[in-house]
């Protein structure tokens, strides 16, 4: 009887830890990621108002920094896939800039936020690599929704930088992944970018 009580206490403790970890991740990681992506987007859209734009970009950077800290302090299990390492090196090992200095963090969230920041800074070459890294990471982890979002954002990047032909590839990938994920309504929103291929 005593062993059963100890087992129940351990199970309860592990469940409580899991719930706490999930609550922490949901409360801090998800809002920061989406807040960061939205902040970078708004910062680019209102670039004619320099002061207001800078506020939004600073919010985006703060969210990116928050996610990077979370990734750096979290278990490597959450942010790394051993099969992915060689692909990661292929895309990013040649760069030594500080925003790529995360030694093990290969999460899609970090790459997307870094790509958006580089897009805002008009550092297009690095933004391209980071979008591709986000797509590759999400694909390696089999996160369809993340892969769709990364492709969609890359599509907007190429469209806004005057490379419509290239953007169509990313939008069509996003369309396919959103449909595969079951988000048909979201996929249909992308058809306006695919018309006139």
C-alpha positions as a printed NumPy array, in Angstrom:
array([[  0.   ,   0.   ,   0.   ],
       [  2.829,   2.383,   0.867],
       [  4.483,   1.772,  -2.54 ],
       [  1.237,   2.696,  -4.307],
       [  1.008,   5.972,  -2.385],
       [  4.621,   6.825,  -3.229],
       [  3.98 ,   5.981,  -6.888],
       [  0.868,   8.212,  -6.933],
       [  2.812,  11.08 ,  -5.362],
       [  5.572,  10.727,  -7.954],
       [  3.062,  10.656, -10.798],
       [  1.305,  13.712,  -9.4  ],
       [  4.62 ,  15.523,  -9.029],
       [  5.678,  14.7  , -12.611],
       [  2.295,  15.763, -13.934],
       [  2.519,  19.054, -12.025],
       [  6.009,  19.647, -13.451],
       [  4.741,  18.951, -16.962],
       [  1.808,  21.316, -16.54 ],
       [  4.132,  24.006, -15.139],
       [  6.556,  23.604, -18.021],
       [  3.784,  23.742, -20.615],
       [  2.217,  26.759, -18.932],
       [  5.595,  28.49 , -18.863],
       [  6.235,  27.71 , -22.524],
       [  2.769,  28.805, -23.599],
       [  2.766,  31.954, -21.483],
       [  6.232,  33.162, -22.421],
       [  7.281,  31.578, -25.701],
       [  4.182,  31.699, -27.861],
       [  3.037,  35.245, -27.137],
       [  6.614,  36.512, -27.51 ],
       [  7.059,  34.798, -30.834],
       [  3.84 ,  36.081, -32.334],
       [  4.285,  39.507, -30.748],
       [  7.756,  39.637, -32.262],
       [  6.605,  38.621, -35.732],
       [  3.745,  41.13 , -35.638],
       [  6.022,  43.877, -34.298],
       [  8.553,  43.391, -37.086],
       [  5.76 ,  43.35 , -39.663],
       [  4.194,  46.574, -38.369],
       [  7.62 ,  48.197, -38.098],
       [  8.204,  47.54 , -41.798],
       [  4.726,  48.635, -42.843],
       [  4.914,  52.037, -41.14 ],
       [  8.5  ,  52.783, -42.121],
       [  7.525,  56.27 , -43.268],
       [  7.052,  57.246, -39.617],
       [ 10.611,  56.681, -38.406],
       [ 10.006,  57.142, -34.663],
       [  6.913,  54.928, -34.566],
       [  8.584,  52.317, -36.758],
       [ 11.599,  52.167, -34.437],
       [  9.301,  51.487, -31.453],
       [  7.787,  48.484, -33.222],
       [ 11.167,  47.183, -34.337],
       [ 12.49 ,  47.524, -30.773],
       [  9.51 ,  45.471, -29.547],
       [ 10.32 ,  42.822, -32.138],
       [ 13.958,  42.697, -31.053],
       [ 12.918,  42.439, -27.39 ],
       [ 10.643,  39.488, -28.208],
       [ 13.41 ,  37.845, -30.243],
       [ 15.841,  38.296, -27.352],
       [ 13.306,  36.757, -24.968],
       [ 12.909,  33.68 , -27.167],
       [ 16.682,  33.371, -27.583],
       [ 17.136,  33.459, -23.789],
       [ 14.414,  30.869, -23.354],
       [ 16.031,  28.67 , -25.993],
       [ 19.483,  29.058, -24.448],
       [ 18.221,  28.084, -20.998],
       [ 15.999,  25.238, -22.161],
       [ 16.879,  21.652, -22.739],
       [ 18.705,  20.937, -25.977],
       [ 16.072,  18.272, -26.545],
       [ 13.496,  20.987, -27.171],
       [ 15.58 ,  22.993, -29.595],
       [ 17.79 ,  20.542, -31.417],
       [ 17.379,  17.575, -33.674],
       [ 20.545,  15.545, -34.191],
       [ 19.565,  14.735, -37.791],
       [ 19.332,  18.445, -38.437],
       [ 22.852,  19.446, -37.34 ],
       [ 24.588,  18.914, -40.678],
       [ 21.852,  20.825, -42.527],
       [ 22.069,  23.612, -39.962],
       [ 25.828,  23.842, -40.51 ],
       [ 25.312,  23.989, -44.261],
       [ 23.144,  27.093, -43.982],
       [ 24.694,  28.991, -41.138],
       [ 28.2  ,  27.863, -40.181],
       [ 29.885,  30.349, -42.492],
       [ 28.339,  33.276, -40.647],
       [ 29.939,  34.551, -37.465],
       [ 27.678,  37.493, -36.665],
       [ 26.273,  37.72 , -33.166],
       [ 22.663,  36.907, -34.039],
       [ 23.812,  33.483, -35.297],
       [ 25.99 ,  32.751, -32.287],
       [ 23.518,  30.425, -30.61 ],
       [ 25.485,  27.23 , -30.394],
       [ 22.64 ,  24.75 , -30.266],
       [ 19.426,  26.641, -30.67 ],
       [ 17.88 ,  25.653, -33.952],
       [ 14.278,  26.418, -33.197],
       [ 12.068,  27.699, -35.955],
       [ 10.867,  30.504, -33.696],
       [ 14.342,  31.924, -33.242],
       [ 15.203,  31.652, -36.921],
       [ 11.951,  33.316, -37.984],
       [ 12.422,  36.198, -35.576],
       [ 16.045,  36.6  , -36.647],
       [ 15.02 ,  36.506, -40.318],
       [ 12.376,  39.157, -39.752],
       [ 14.868,  41.339, -37.91 ],
       [ 17.384,  41.035, -40.76 ],
       [ 14.613,  41.798, -43.262],
       [ 13.829,  44.994, -41.332],
       [ 17.529,  45.897, -41.284],
       [ 17.631,  45.321, -45.062],
       [ 20.241,  42.623, -44.617],
       [ 18.589,  40.458, -47.259],
       [ 21.31 ,  37.849, -47.723],
       [ 21.213,  36.84 , -44.069],
       [ 17.422,  37.016, -43.999],
       [ 17.281,  34.521, -46.891],
       [ 19.509,  32.064, -45.029],
       [ 17.489,  32.429, -41.848],
       [ 14.148,  31.884, -43.594],
       [ 15.574,  28.761, -45.212],
       [ 16.937,  27.599, -41.846],
       [ 13.492,  28.084, -40.26 ],
       [ 11.882,  26.056, -43.037],
       [ 14.511,  23.347, -42.756],
       [ 14.212,  23.168, -38.965],
       [ 10.448,  22.879, -39.004],
       [ 10.654,  20.243, -41.715],
       [ 13.238,  18.255, -39.702],
       [ 10.977,  18.379, -36.643],
       [  7.889,  17.594, -38.76 ],
       [  6.001,  20.695, -37.587],
       [  3.668,  21.351, -40.521],
       [  2.24 ,  24.547, -39.081],
       [  5.716,  25.975, -38.459],
       [  6.858,  24.971, -41.946],
       [  3.798,  26.627, -43.474],
       [  4.353,  29.845, -41.509],
       [  8.072,  29.95 , -42.361],
       [  7.302,  29.462, -46.053],
       [  4.596,  32.123, -45.958],
       [  6.875,  34.679, -44.308],
       [  9.654,  33.851, -46.777],
       [  7.128,  34.363, -49.582],
       [  6.283,  37.822, -48.258],
       [  9.995,  38.585, -47.935],
       [ 10.673,  37.744, -51.583],
       [  7.538,  39.531, -52.777],
       [  8.375,  42.709, -50.863],
       [ 11.968,  42.669, -52.117],
       [ 10.802,  42.529, -55.736],
       [ 11.354,  38.841, -56.429],
       [  7.829,  37.715, -57.268],
       [  8.904,  34.585, -59.165],
       [ 10.785,  33.329, -56.143],
       [  7.963,  34.275, -53.772],
       [  5.519,  32.063, -55.665],
       [  7.6  ,  28.999, -54.78 ],
       [  7.408,  29.801, -51.052],
       [  3.727,  30.714, -51.16 ],
       [  2.925,  27.448, -52.966],
       [  4.88 ,  25.52 , -50.321],
       [  2.976,  27.369, -47.589],
       [ -0.308,  26.634, -49.375],
       [  0.554,  22.934, -49.526],
       [  1.655,  22.727, -45.872],
       [ -1.366,  24.64 , -44.553],
       [ -3.64 ,  22.235, -46.476],
       [ -1.692,  19.232, -45.22 ],
       [ -2.048,  20.579, -41.679],
       [ -5.799,  20.967, -42.199],
       [ -5.913,  24.772, -42.298],
       [ -7.732,  25.042, -45.629],
       [ -9.089,  28.535, -44.912],
       [ -5.588,  29.839, -44.233],
       [ -4.292,  28.084, -47.35 ],
       [ -7.026,  29.703, -49.436],
       [ -5.918,  33.134, -48.205],
       [ -2.649,  32.563, -50.049],
       [ -4.254,  31.987, -53.452],
       [ -4.092,  35.722, -54.213],
       [ -0.296,  35.404, -54.19 ],
       [ -0.407,  32.306, -56.389],
       [ -2.771,  33.646, -59.057],
       [ -0.984,  34.717, -62.186],
       [  1.908,  32.312, -61.729]])
